[in-house]
Amino acid sequence: MAANLTLLSLLIFVSIIWEGVWKGIALWKAGKNNQLTWFIVIFIFNTLGILPIIYLKFFQKK
């Protein structure tokens, strides 16, 4: 039981770091490009980095 709890804690910690990095990059780019709608959506929703990656790949201004 303790091993499962430790593994779960590690998985949660890694996912928080993963989300934080992608969210930070996407928020920085959306703010810099004056894309308020994307900034708000990325800020509100936690999607384990999927939404920020989609924004960075397809919707940010070049």
CHARMM-style PDB file with segment names, atoms N, HN, CA, C and O in Angstrom:
ATOM      1  N   MET     1       0.809  -1.193   0.000  1.00  0.00      PROA
ATOM      2  CA  MET     1       0.000   0.000   0.000  1.00  0.00      PROA
ATOM      3  C   MET     1       0.858   1.264   0.000  1.00  0.00      PROA
ATOM      4  O   MET     1       0.545   2.225  -0.703  1.00  0.00      PROA
ATOM      5  N   ALA     2       1.924   1.269   0.775  1.00  0.00      PROA
ATOM      6  HN  ALA     2       2.178   0.488   1.346  1.00  0.00      PROA
ATOM      7  CA  ALA     2       2.800   2.432   0.839  1.00  0.00      PROA
ATOM      8  C   ALA     2       3.492   2.666  -0.498  1.00  0.00      PROA
ATOM      9  O   ALA     2       3.711   3.812  -0.890  1.00  0.00      PROA
ATOM     10  N   ALA     3       3.837   1.593  -1.199  1.00  0.00      PROA
ATOM     11  HN  ALA     3       3.658   0.662  -0.881  1.00  0.00      PROA
ATOM     12  CA  ALA     3       4.485   1.740  -2.508  1.00  0.00      PROA
ATOM     13  C   ALA     3       3.531   2.366  -3.514  1.00  0.00      PROA
ATOM     14  O   ALA     3       3.945   3.189  -4.331  1.00  0.00      PROA
ATOM     15  N   ASN     4       2.254   1.984  -3.463  1.00  0.00      PROA
ATOM     16  HN  ASN     4       1.918   1.316  -2.799  1.00  0.00      PROA
ATOM     17  CA  ASN     4       1.260   2.577  -4.361  1.00  0.00      PROA
ATOM     18  C   ASN     4       1.074   4.054  -4.085  1.00  0.00      PROA
ATOM     19  O   ASN     4       0.927   4.850  -5.013  1.00  0.00      PROA
ATOM     20  N   LEU     5       1.080   4.425  -2.816  1.00  0.00      PROA
ATOM     21  HN  LEU     5       1.199   3.779  -2.062  1.00  0.00      PROA
ATOM     22  CA  LEU     5       0.933   5.818  -2.434  1.00  0.00      PROA
ATOM     23  C   LEU     5       2.138   6.632  -2.901  1.00  0.00      PROA
ATOM     24  O   LEU     5       1.977   7.757  -3.374  1.00  0.00      PROA
ATOM     25  N   THR     6       3.328   6.081  -2.775  1.00  0.00      PROA
ATOM     26  HN  THR     6       3.459   5.167  -2.391  1.00  0.00      PROA
ATOM     27  CA  THR     6       4.535   6.747  -3.227  1.00  0.00      PROA
ATOM     28  C   THR     6       4.530   6.914  -4.735  1.00  0.00      PROA
ATOM     29  O   THR     6       4.885   7.980  -5.239  1.00  0.00      PROA
ATOM     30  N   LEU     7       4.136   5.886  -5.459  1.00  0.00      PROA
ATOM     31  HN  LEU     7       3.847   5.020  -5.050  1.00  0.00      PROA
ATOM     32  CA  LEU     7       4.061   5.971  -6.912  1.00  0.00      PROA
ATOM     33  C   LEU     7       3.030   6.998  -7.349  1.00  0.00      PROA
ATOM     34  O   LEU     7       3.272   7.761  -8.284  1.00  0.00      PROA
ATOM     35  N   LEU     8       1.893   7.024  -6.688  1.00  0.00      PROA
ATOM     36  HN  LEU     8       1.697   6.404  -5.929  1.00  0.00      PROA
ATOM     37  CA  LEU     8       0.845   8.000  -6.996  1.00  0.00      PROA
ATOM     38  C   LEU     8       1.338   9.420  -6.717  1.00  0.00      PROA
ATOM     39  O   LEU     8       1.089  10.327  -7.511  1.00  0.00      PROA
ATOM     40  N   SER     9       2.023   9.614  -5.614  1.00  0.00      PROA
ATOM     41  HN  SER     9       2.225   8.877  -4.970  1.00  0.00      PROA
ATOM     42  CA  SER     9       2.577  10.930  -5.279  1.00  0.00      PROA
ATOM     43  C   SER     9       3.580  11.384  -6.325  1.00  0.00      PROA
ATOM     44  O   SER     9       3.582  12.550  -6.719  1.00  0.00      PROA
ATOM     45  N   LEU    10       4.420  10.485  -6.772  1.00  0.00      PROA
ATOM     46  HN  LEU    10       4.418   9.537  -6.452  1.00  0.00      PROA
ATOM     47  CA  LEU    10       5.399  10.810  -7.804  1.00  0.00      PROA
ATOM     48  C   LEU    10       4.716  11.174  -9.121  1.00  0.00      PROA
ATOM     49  O   LEU    10       5.106  12.133  -9.787  1.00  0.00      PROA
ATOM     50  N   LEU    11       3.710  10.413  -9.484  1.00  0.00      PROA
ATOM     51  HN  LEU    11       3.393   9.634  -8.942  1.00  0.00      PROA
ATOM     52  CA  LEU    11       2.964  10.680 -10.716  1.00  0.00      PROA
ATOM     53  C   LEU    11       2.270  12.048 -10.657  1.00  0.00      PROA
ATOM     54  O   LEU    11       2.278  12.791 -11.639  1.00  0.00      PROA
ATOM     55  N   ILE    12       1.685  12.371  -9.535  1.00  0.00      PROA
ATOM     56  HN  ILE    12       1.679  11.767  -8.738  1.00  0.00      PROA
ATOM     57  CA  ILE    12       1.040  13.678  -9.369  1.00  0.00      PROA
ATOM     58  C   ILE    12       2.075  14.798  -9.450  1.00  0.00      PROA
ATOM     59  O   ILE    12       1.844  15.808 -10.114  1.00  0.00      PROA
ATOM     60  N   PHE    13       3.190  14.627  -8.792  1.00  0.00      PROA
ATOM     61  HN  PHE    13       3.378  13.807  -8.252  1.00  0.00      PROA
ATOM     62  CA  PHE    13       4.248  15.639  -8.821  1.00  0.00      PROA
ATOM     63  C   PHE    13       4.761  15.873 -10.236  1.00  0.00      PROA
ATOM     64  O   PHE    13       4.914  17.021 -10.654  1.00  0.00      PROA
ATOM     65  N   VAL    14       5.025  14.812 -10.972  1.00  0.00      PROA
ATOM     66  HN  VAL    14       4.901  13.880 -10.632  1.00  0.00      PROA
ATOM     67  CA  VAL    14       5.518  14.929 -12.347  1.00  0.00      PROA
ATOM     68  C   VAL    14       4.479  15.602 -13.238  1.00  0.00      PROA
ATOM     69  O   VAL    14       4.833  16.425 -14.082  1.00  0.00      PROA
ATOM     70  N   SER    15       3.204  15.264 -13.062  1.00  0.00      PROA
ATOM     71  HN  SER    15       2.916  14.595 -12.376  1.00  0.00      PROA
ATOM     72  CA  SER    15       2.167  15.877 -13.890  1.00  0.00      PROA
ATOM     73  C   SER    15       2.000  17.362 -13.573  1.00  0.00      PROA
ATOM     74  O   SER    15       1.699  18.146 -14.473  1.00  0.00      PROA
ATOM     75  N   ILE    16       2.185  17.761 -12.332  1.00  0.00      PROA
ATOM     76  HN  ILE    16       2.430  17.124 -11.601  1.00  0.00      PROA
ATOM     77  CA  ILE    16       2.125  19.179 -11.965  1.00  0.00      PROA
ATOM     78  C   ILE    16       3.265  19.946 -12.627  1.00  0.00      PROA
ATOM     79  O   ILE    16       3.054  21.032 -13.166  1.00  0.00      PROA
ATOM     80  N   ILE    17       4.454  19.393 -12.588  1.00  0.00      PROA
ATOM     81  HN  ILE    17       4.625  18.510 -12.150  1.00  0.00      PROA
ATOM     82  CA  ILE    17       5.601  20.042 -13.239  1.00  0.00      PROA
ATOM     83  C   ILE    17       5.377  20.123 -14.746  1.00  0.00      PROA
ATOM     84  O   ILE    17       5.592  21.174 -15.351  1.00  0.00      PROA
ATOM     85  N   TRP    18       4.943  19.015 -15.357  1.00  0.00      PROA
ATOM     86  HN  TRP    18       4.768  18.161 -14.866  1.00  0.00      PROA
ATOM     87  CA  TRP    18       4.671  18.963 -16.805  1.00  0.00      PROA
ATOM     88  C   TRP    18       3.674  20.046 -17.204  1.00  0.00      PROA
ATOM     89  O   TRP    18       3.924  20.807 -18.138  1.00  0.00      PROA
ATOM     90  N   GLU    19       2.544  20.118 -16.499  1.00  0.00      PROA
ATOM     91  HN  GLU    19       2.341  19.499 -15.740  1.00  0.00      PROA
ATOM     92  CA  GLU    19       1.494  21.104 -16.786  1.00  0.00      PROA
ATOM     93  C   GLU    19       2.026  22.518 -16.595  1.00  0.00      PROA
ATOM     94  O   GLU    19       1.755  23.405 -17.405  1.00  0.00      PROA
ATOM     95  N   GLY    20       2.773  22.723 -15.535  1.00  0.00      PROA
ATOM     96  HN  GLY    20       2.993  22.003 -14.876  1.00  0.00      PROA
ATOM     97  CA  GLY    20       3.289  24.058 -15.239  1.00  0.00      PROA
ATOM     98  C   GLY    20       4.228  24.589 -16.308  1.00  0.00      PROA
ATOM     99  O   GLY    20       4.155  25.761 -16.678  1.00  0.00      PROA
ATOM    100  N   VAL    21       5.097  23.743 -16.798  1.00  0.00      PROA
ATOM    101  HN  VAL    21       5.156  22.791 -16.497  1.00  0.00      PROA
ATOM    102  CA  VAL    21       6.040  24.166 -17.834  1.00  0.00      PROA
ATOM    103  C   VAL    21       5.302  24.550 -19.108  1.00  0.00      PROA
ATOM    104  O   VAL    21       5.521  25.635 -19.646  1.00  0.00      PROA
ATOM    105  N   TRP    22       4.428  23.670 -19.600  1.00  0.00      PROA
ATOM    106  HN  TRP    22       4.250  22.788 -19.163  1.00  0.00      PROA
ATOM    107  CA  TRP    22       3.696  23.953 -20.840  1.00  0.00      PROA
ATOM    108  C   TRP    22       2.775  25.150 -20.675  1.00  0.00      PROA
ATOM    109  O   TRP    22       2.679  25.991 -21.570  1.00  0.00      PROA
ATOM    110  N   LYS    23       2.101  25.231 -19.539  1.00  0.00      PROA
ATOM    111  HN  LYS    23       2.179  24.548 -18.813  1.00  0.00      PROA
ATOM    112  CA  LYS    23       1.186  26.348 -19.297  1.00  0.00      PROA
ATOM    113  C   LYS    23       1.958  27.663 -19.234  1.00  0.00      PROA
ATOM    114  O   LYS    23       1.511  28.671 -19.781  1.00  0.00      PROA
ATOM    115  N   GLY    24       3.093  27.660 -18.583  1.00  0.00      PROA
ATOM    116  HN  GLY    24       3.457  26.841 -18.139  1.00  0.00      PROA
ATOM    117  CA  GLY    24       3.910  28.875 -18.496  1.00  0.00      PROA
ATOM    118  C   GLY    24       4.361  29.364 -19.859  1.00  0.00      PROA
ATOM    119  O   GLY    24       4.279  30.558 -20.149  1.00  0.00      PROA
ATOM    120  N   ILE    25       4.833  28.463 -20.692  1.00  0.00      PROA
ATOM    121  HN  ILE    25       4.899  27.494 -20.456  1.00  0.00      PROA
ATOM    122  CA  ILE    25       5.287  28.845 -22.035  1.00  0.00      PROA
ATOM    123  C   ILE    25       4.122  29.389 -22.855  1.00  0.00      PROA
ATOM    124  O   ILE    25       4.251  30.429 -23.501  1.00  0.00      PROA
ATOM    125  N   ALA    26       2.986  28.692 -22.832  1.00  0.00      PROA
ATOM    126  HN  ALA    26       2.882  27.848 -22.306  1.00  0.00      PROA
ATOM    127  CA  ALA    26       1.832  29.117 -23.627  1.00  0.00      PROA
ATOM    128  C   ALA    26       1.268  30.445 -23.124  1.00  0.00      PROA
ATOM    129  O   ALA    26       0.906  31.302 -23.930  1.00  0.00      PROA
ATOM    130  N   LEU    27       1.189  30.628 -21.816  1.00  0.00      PROA
ATOM    131  HN  LEU    27       1.483  29.932 -21.161  1.00  0.00      PROA
ATOM    132  CA  LEU    27       0.698  31.887 -21.283  1.00  0.00      PROA
ATOM    133  C   LEU    27       1.618  33.040 -21.652  1.00  0.00      PROA
ATOM    134  O   LEU    27       1.147  34.132 -21.972  1.00  0.00      PROA
ATOM    135  N   TRP    28       2.898  32.812 -21.612  1.00  0.00      PROA
ATOM    136  HN  TRP    28       3.280  31.925 -21.353  1.00  0.00      PROA
ATOM    137  CA  TRP    28       3.870  33.842 -21.983  1.00  0.00      PROA
ATOM    138  C   TRP    28       3.670  34.251 -23.444  1.00  0.00      PROA
ATOM    139  O   TRP    28       3.612  35.440 -23.759  1.00  0.00      PROA
ATOM    140  N   LYS    29       3.566  33.260 -24.332  1.00  0.00      PROA
ATOM    141  HN  LYS    29       3.613  32.295 -24.076  1.00  0.00      PROA
ATOM    142  CA  LYS    29       3.393  33.550 -25.761  1.00  0.00      PROA
ATOM    143  C   LYS    29       2.052  34.223 -26.041  1.00  0.00      PROA
ATOM    144  O   LYS    29       1.994  35.176 -26.818  1.00  0.00      PROA
ATOM    145  N   ALA    30       0.961  33.737 -25.414  1.00  0.00      PROA
ATOM    146  HN  ALA    30       1.008  32.963 -24.783  1.00  0.00      PROA
ATOM    147  CA  ALA    30      -0.362  34.325 -25.636  1.00  0.00      PROA
ATOM    148  C   ALA    30      -0.401  35.774 -25.137  1.00  0.00      PROA
ATOM    149  O   ALA    30      -0.976  36.640 -25.796  1.00  0.00      PROA
ATOM    150  N   GLY    31       0.194  36.034 -24.003  1.00  0.00      PROA
ATOM    151  HN  GLY    31       0.661  35.330 -23.467  1.00  0.00      PROA
ATOM    152  CA  GLY    31       0.252  37.393 -23.487  1.00  0.00      PROA
ATOM    153  C   GLY    31       1.084  38.298 -24.357  1.00  0.00      PROA
ATOM    154  O   GLY    31       0.702  39.437 -24.625  1.00  0.00      PROA
ATOM    155  N   LYS    32       2.207  37.806 -24.795  1.00  0.00      PROA
ATOM    156  HN  LYS    32       2.517  36.881 -24.578  1.00  0.00      PROA
ATOM    157  CA  LYS    32       3.105  38.579 -25.647  1.00  0.00      PROA
ATOM    158  C   LYS    32       2.454  38.909 -26.993  1.00  0.00      PROA
ATOM    159  O   LYS    32       2.712  39.967 -27.566  1.00  0.00      PROA
ATOM    160  N   ASN    33       1.612  38.005 -27.494  1.00  0.00      PROA
ATOM    161  HN  ASN    33       1.402  37.145 -27.029  1.00  0.00      PROA
ATOM    162  CA  ASN    33       0.949  38.192 -28.789  1.00  0.00      PROA
ATOM    163  C   ASN    33      -0.443  38.826 -28.657  1.00  0.00      PROA
ATOM    164  O   ASN    33      -1.196  38.859 -29.630  1.00  0.00      PROA
ATOM    165  N   ASN    34      -0.788  39.327 -27.468  1.00  0.00      PROA
ATOM    166  HN  ASN    34      -0.176  39.300 -26.678  1.00  0.00      PROA
ATOM    167  CA  ASN    34      -2.087  39.969 -27.227  1.00  0.00      PROA
ATOM    168  C   ASN    34      -3.261  39.073 -27.616  1.00  0.00      PROA
ATOM    169  O   ASN    34      -4.230  39.556 -28.202  1.00  0.00      PROA
ATOM    170  N   GLN    35      -3.197  37.792 -27.306  1.00  0.00      PROA
ATOM    171  HN  GLN    35      -2.411  37.399 -26.830  1.00  0.00      PROA
ATOM    172  CA  GLN    35      -4.283  36.854 -27.577  1.00  0.00      PROA
ATOM    173  C   GLN    35      -4.983  36.561 -26.245  1.00  0.00      PROA
ATOM    174  O   GLN    35      -4.761  35.524 -25.620  1.00  0.00      PROA
ATOM    175  N   LEU    36      -5.831  37.502 -25.831  1.00  0.00      PROA
ATOM    176  HN  LEU    36      -6.011  38.345 -26.339  1.00  0.00      PROA
ATOM    177  CA  LEU    36      -6.470  37.445 -24.527  1.00  0.00      PROA
ATOM    178  C   LEU    36      -7.348  36.210 -24.353  1.00  0.00      PROA
ATOM    179  O   LEU    36      -7.350  35.599 -23.285  1.00  0.00      PROA
ATOM    180  N   THR    37      -8.092  35.838 -25.392  1.00  0.00      PROA
ATOM    181  HN  THR    37      -8.090  36.335 -26.260  1.00  0.00      PROA
ATOM    182  CA  THR    37      -8.965  34.667 -25.294  1.00  0.00      PROA
ATOM    183  C   THR    37      -8.163  33.414 -24.987  1.00  0.00      PROA
ATOM    184  O   THR    37      -8.524  32.655 -24.088  1.00  0.00      PROA
ATOM    185  N   TRP    38      -7.076  33.184 -25.723  1.00  0.00      PROA
ATOM    186  HN  TRP    38      -6.782  33.801 -26.454  1.00  0.00      PROA
ATOM    187  CA  TRP    38      -6.232  32.014 -25.478  1.00  0.00      PROA
ATOM    188  C   TRP    38      -5.621  32.084 -24.081  1.00  0.00      PROA
ATOM    189  O   TRP    38      -5.538  31.070 -23.388  1.00  0.00      PROA
ATOM    190  N   PHE    39      -5.195  33.273 -23.669  1.00  0.00      PROA
ATOM    191  HN  PHE    39      -5.262  34.097 -24.233  1.00  0.00      PROA
ATOM    192  CA  PHE    39      -4.600  33.434 -22.347  1.00  0.00      PROA
ATOM    193  C   PHE    39      -5.579  32.990 -21.263  1.00  0.00      PROA
ATOM    194  O   PHE    39      -5.212  32.235 -20.362  1.00  0.00      PROA
ATOM    195  N   ILE    40      -6.820  33.455 -21.349  1.00  0.00      PROA
ATOM    196  HN  ILE    40      -7.119  34.068 -22.081  1.00  0.00      PROA
ATOM    197  CA  ILE    40      -7.832  33.120 -20.343  1.00  0.00      PROA
ATOM    198  C   ILE    40      -8.147  31.627 -20.353  1.00  0.00      PROA
ATOM    199  O   ILE    40      -8.217  31.006 -19.293  1.00  0.00      PROA
ATOM    200  N   VAL    41      -8.336  31.048 -21.528  1.00  0.00      PROA
ATOM    201  HN  VAL    41      -8.279  31.553 -22.389  1.00  0.00      PROA
ATOM    202  CA  VAL    41      -8.673  29.622 -21.634  1.00  0.00      PROA
ATOM    203  C   VAL    41      -7.543  28.756 -21.077  1.00  0.00      PROA
ATOM    204  O   VAL    41      -7.798  27.828 -20.310  1.00  0.00      PROA
ATOM    205  N   ILE    42      -6.318  29.045 -21.451  1.00  0.00      PROA
ATOM    206  HN  ILE    42      -6.111  29.799 -22.075  1.00  0.00      PROA
ATOM    207  CA  ILE    42      -5.181  28.259 -20.962  1.00  0.00      PROA
ATOM    208  C   ILE    42      -5.019  28.427 -19.453  1.00  0.00      PROA
ATOM    209  O   ILE    42      -4.683  27.473 -18.751  1.00  0.00      PROA
ATOM    210  N   PHE    43      -5.260  29.647 -18.954  1.00  0.00      PROA
ATOM    211  HN  PHE    43      -5.534  30.422 -19.524  1.00  0.00      PROA
ATOM    212  CA  PHE    43      -5.122  29.914 -17.527  1.00  0.00      PROA
ATOM    213  C   PHE    43      -6.149  29.144 -16.707  1.00  0.00      PROA
ATOM    214  O   PHE    43      -5.828  28.654 -15.624  1.00  0.00      PROA
ATOM    215  N   ILE    44      -7.381  29.029 -17.204  1.00  0.00      PROA
ATOM    216  HN  ILE    44      -7.642  29.427 -18.084  1.00  0.00      PROA
ATOM    217  CA  ILE    44      -8.472  28.427 -16.437  1.00  0.00      PROA
ATOM    218  C   ILE    44      -8.437  26.899 -16.456  1.00  0.00      PROA
ATOM    219  O   ILE    44      -8.620  26.262 -15.419  1.00  0.00      PROA
ATOM    220  N   PHE    45      -8.205  26.311 -17.630  1.00  0.00      PROA
ATOM    221  HN  PHE    45      -8.056  26.829 -18.472  1.00  0.00      PROA
ATOM    222  CA  PHE    45      -8.342  24.861 -17.770  1.00  0.00      PROA
ATOM    223  C   PHE    45      -7.012  24.142 -17.586  1.00  0.00      PROA
ATOM    224  O   PHE    45      -5.993  24.536 -18.153  1.00  0.00      PROA
ATOM    225  N   ASN    46      -7.040  23.067 -16.772  1.00  0.00      PROA
ATOM    226  HN  ASN    46      -7.868  22.747 -16.312  1.00  0.00      PROA
ATOM    227  CA  ASN    46      -5.881  22.200 -16.590  1.00  0.00      PROA
ATOM    228  C   ASN    46      -6.081  20.954 -17.441  1.00  0.00      PROA
ATOM    229  O   ASN    46      -6.978  20.155 -17.175  1.00  0.00      PROA
ATOM    230  N   THR    47      -5.251  20.788 -18.458  1.00  0.00      PROA
ATOM    231  HN  THR    47      -4.522  21.437 -18.674  1.00  0.00      PROA
ATOM    232  CA  THR    47      -5.410  19.669 -19.388  1.00  0.00      PROA
ATOM    233  C   THR    47      -4.123  18.848 -19.512  1.00  0.00      PROA
ATOM    234  O   THR    47      -3.896  18.205 -20.537  1.00  0.00      PROA
ATOM    235  N   LEU    48      -3.293  18.866 -18.489  1.00  0.00      PROA
ATOM    236  HN  LEU    48      -3.478  19.388 -17.656  1.00  0.00      PROA
ATOM    237  CA  LEU    48      -2.003  18.152 -18.491  1.00  0.00      PROA
ATOM    238  C   LEU    48      -1.125  18.557 -19.672  1.00  0.00      PROA
ATOM    239  O   LEU    48      -0.391  17.733 -20.217  1.00  0.00      PROA
ATOM    240  N   GLY    49      -1.202  19.813 -20.060  1.00  0.00      PROA
ATOM    241  HN  GLY    49      -1.798  20.483 -19.617  1.00  0.00      PROA
ATOM    242  CA  GLY    49      -0.332  20.328 -21.109  1.00  0.00      PROA
ATOM    243  C   GLY    49      -0.863  20.175 -22.515  1.00  0.00      PROA
ATOM    244  O   GLY    49      -0.231  20.650 -23.459  1.00  0.00      PROA
ATOM    245  N   ILE    50      -2.005  19.526 -22.690  1.00  0.00      PROA
ATOM    246  HN  ILE    50      -2.518  19.140 -21.923  1.00  0.00      PROA
ATOM    247  CA  ILE    50      -2.517  19.283 -24.040  1.00  0.00      PROA
ATOM    248  C   ILE    50      -2.962  20.584 -24.689  1.00  0.00      PROA
ATOM    249  O   ILE    50      -2.568  20.859 -25.822  1.00  0.00      PROA
ATOM    250  N   LEU    51      -3.772  21.396 -24.011  1.00  0.00      PROA
ATOM    251  HN  LEU    51      -4.092  21.173 -23.090  1.00  0.00      PROA
ATOM    252  CA  LEU    51      -4.243  22.652 -24.571  1.00  0.00      PROA
ATOM    253  C   LEU    51      -3.091  23.617 -24.851  1.00  0.00      PROA
ATOM    254  O   LEU    51      -3.067  24.218 -25.925  1.00  0.00      PROA
ATOM    255  N   PRO    52      -2.133  23.795 -23.932  1.00  0.00      PROA
ATOM    256  CA  PRO    52      -1.001  24.663 -24.256  1.00  0.00      PROA
ATOM    257  C   PRO    52      -0.181  24.173 -25.448  1.00  0.00      PROA
ATOM    258  O   PRO    52       0.289  24.984 -26.246  1.00  0.00      PROA
ATOM    259  N   ILE    53      -0.006  22.870 -25.577  1.00  0.00      PROA
ATOM    260  HN  ILE    53      -0.388  22.212 -24.929  1.00  0.00      PROA
ATOM    261  CA  ILE    53       0.746  22.336 -26.717  1.00  0.00      PROA
ATOM    262  C   ILE    53      -0.010  22.611 -28.020  1.00  0.00      PROA
ATOM    263  O   ILE    53       0.601  22.981 -29.022  1.00  0.00      PROA
ATOM    264  N   ILE    54      -1.340  22.431 -28.011  1.00  0.00      PROA
ATOM    265  HN  ILE    54      -1.836  22.130 -27.196  1.00  0.00      PROA
ATOM    266  CA  ILE    54      -2.141  22.721 -29.205  1.00  0.00      PROA
ATOM    267  C   ILE    54      -2.021  24.192 -29.573  1.00  0.00      PROA
ATOM    268  O   ILE    54      -1.848  24.531 -30.743  1.00  0.00      PROA
ATOM    269  N   TYR    55      -2.113  25.064 -28.579  1.00  0.00      PROA
ATOM    270  HN  TYR    55      -2.253  24.789 -27.627  1.00  0.00      PROA
ATOM    271  CA  TYR    55      -1.968  26.495 -28.845  1.00  0.00      PROA
ATOM    272  C   TYR    55      -0.598  26.800 -29.451  1.00  0.00      PROA
ATOM    273  O   TYR    55      -0.505  27.486 -30.469  1.00  0.00      PROA
ATOM    274  N   LEU    56       0.459  26.293 -28.827  1.00  0.00      PROA
ATOM    275  HN  LEU    56       0.384  25.736 -28.000  1.00  0.00      PROA
ATOM    276  CA  LEU    56       1.809  26.585 -29.302  1.00  0.00      PROA
ATOM    277  C   LEU    56       2.054  26.047 -30.700  1.00  0.00      PROA
ATOM    278  O   LEU    56       2.764  26.671 -31.488  1.00  0.00      PROA
ATOM    279  N   LYS    57       1.477  24.899 -31.018  1.00  0.00      PROA
ATOM    280  HN  LYS    57       0.900  24.392 -30.378  1.00  0.00      PROA
ATOM    281  CA  LYS    57       1.702  24.269 -32.316  1.00  0.00      PROA
ATOM    282  C   LYS    57       0.887  24.918 -33.440  1.00  0.00      PROA
ATOM    283  O   LYS    57       1.396  25.093 -34.547  1.00  0.00      PROA
ATOM    284  N   PHE    58      -0.377  25.278 -33.165  1.00  0.00      PROA
ATOM    285  HN  PHE    58      -0.791  25.136 -32.266  1.00  0.00      PROA
ATOM    286  CA  PHE    58      -1.272  25.665 -34.242  1.00  0.00      PROA
ATOM    287  C   PHE    58      -1.805  27.087 -34.202  1.00  0.00      PROA
ATOM    288  O   PHE    58      -2.153  27.617 -35.257  1.00  0.00      PROA
ATOM    289  N   PHE    59      -1.889  27.735 -33.047  1.00  0.00      PROA
ATOM    290  HN  PHE    59      -1.606  27.305 -32.190  1.00  0.00      PROA
ATOM    291  CA  PHE    59      -2.635  28.988 -32.955  1.00  0.00      PROA
ATOM    292  C   PHE    59      -1.840  30.218 -32.560  1.00  0.00      PROA
ATOM    293  O   PHE    59      -2.383  31.321 -32.621  1.00  0.00      PROA
ATOM    294  N   GLN    60      -0.599  30.089 -32.163  1.00  0.00      PROA
ATOM    295  HN  GLN    60      -0.158  29.193 -32.113  1.00  0.00      PROA
ATOM    296  CA  GLN    60       0.141  31.285 -31.796  1.00  0.00      PROA
ATOM    297  C   GLN    60       0.513  32.057 -33.052  1.00  0.00      PROA
ATOM    298  O   GLN    60       0.697  31.481 -34.124  1.00  0.00      PROA
ATOM    299  N   LYS    61       0.621  33.373 -32.900  1.00  0.00      PROA
ATOM    300  HN  LYS    61       0.472  33.841 -32.029  1.00  0.00      PROA
ATOM    301  CA  LYS    61       1.020  34.209 -34.036  1.00  0.00      PROA
ATOM    302  C   LYS    61       2.485  33.964 -34.315  1.00  0.00      PROA
ATOM    303  O   LYS    61       3.301  33.860 -33.399  1.00  0.00      PROA
ATOM    304  N   LYS    62       2.802  33.875 -35.579  1.00  0.00      PROA
ATOM    305  HN  LYS    62       2.138  33.959 -36.323  1.00  0.00      PROA
ATOM    306  CA  LYS    62       4.197  33.631 -35.971  1.00  0.00      PROA
ATOM    307  C   LYS    62       5.013  34.907 -35.875  1.00  0.00      PROA
ATOM    308  OT1 LYS    62       6.210  34.898 -36.165  1.00  0.00      PROA
TER     309      LYS     62
END
